[in-house]
Amino acid sequence: MSPDYTVRSDSANAPEYFNLRPALEKEYGYTHAIRIGDDLKISGAVSMNDSGMIVAPGNMEQQMKNCYSDLEKILQHYGYTYDDVIVENVYTTNMKDFIKASAFRNSIYKSKFPTGTWLEVKGLAVDGQLIEIDMEAHKRK
């Protein structure tokens, strides 16, 4: 896992920024996660390595698993679990293939599913990406 690139503030409700892949996020112009208080917003995760190369081209199920692996790293960084996820949005270039592989989500969400939207899109940021998943989580007290 990449080093901790969290930017903290003295205020309890000030945004706290986290970069999973700092160089790539700077190049593309986004932050992978921002926490404000008990709320965590996570940018879309895709199946890529730290060099920005697509992992598992053409394989929807493996790309989905890679997305969830990155999302779990971010959740764990803040002490959250998939039980804390309240919104999950999935963007895919092939809804039929996503639906076939979507049963994997049962291993992620064991007690309940979050709200969310599934959208088929013409393309994602990098050619070869089949799926992108973003999330919001809320830490229950």
C-alpha positions, 0 to 999 in steps of 0.5 A, spaced: 500 500 500 502 507 498 504 511 504 499 515 508 498 521 504 493 524 509 492 532 510 489 533 516 487 540 520 486 542 527 478 543 526 474 536 527 470 538 522 475 540 517 476 536 510 481 530 511 484 528 504 487 522 502 491 520 496 491 512 495 496 513 489 498 520 490 502 521 483 496 519 479 491 523 483 495 529 482 496 527 474 489 526 473 487 532 478 483 529 484 483 526 491 481 519 492 478 520 499 475 526 503 473 525 510 469 531 514 467 529 521 463 522 520 462 522 513 467 519 508 466 520 500 471 516 496 472 517 488 471 512 483 476 506 484 478 503 477 482 497 476 489 500 475 496 499 478 500 504 482 503 506 475 496 507 472 496 501 468 490 497 467 489 491 471 485 485 468 483 488 461 477 485 458 475 481 465 469 485 468 469 480 474 477 481 476 476 489 475 470 489 480 474 485 485 480 490 484 476 496 485 473 493 491 480 492 494 482 499 493 476 501 496 477 497 502 484 500 503 481 507 503 475 504 508 480 501 512 485 507 512 479 511 516 477 505 520 471 504 516 468 497 513 463 496 508 458 496 513 459 503 514 458 504 506 451 508 505 452 509 497 455 506 492 455 508 485 457 503 479 459 506 472 460 500 467 461 500 459 458 493 459 452 492 464 450 485 462 457 483 464 457 487 470 450 484 472 453 477 471 459 478 476 455 482 481 454 476 485 461 478 488 458 484 492 454 479 496 461 477 499 462 485 500 456 487 503 454 481 508 449 484 512 445 490 508 446 493 501 447 501 500 443 505 496 446 507 489 446 507 482 448 502 476 449 506 470 452 503 463 457 509 460 460 509 453 467 510 456 471 511 462 477 515 463 482 510 461 481 506 455 480 498 457 477 500 464 470 496 464 468 499 471 468 504 476 465 504 483 465 510 488 462 510 495 460 514 501 460 512 508 458 514 514 461 512 521 456 510 526 457 511 533 
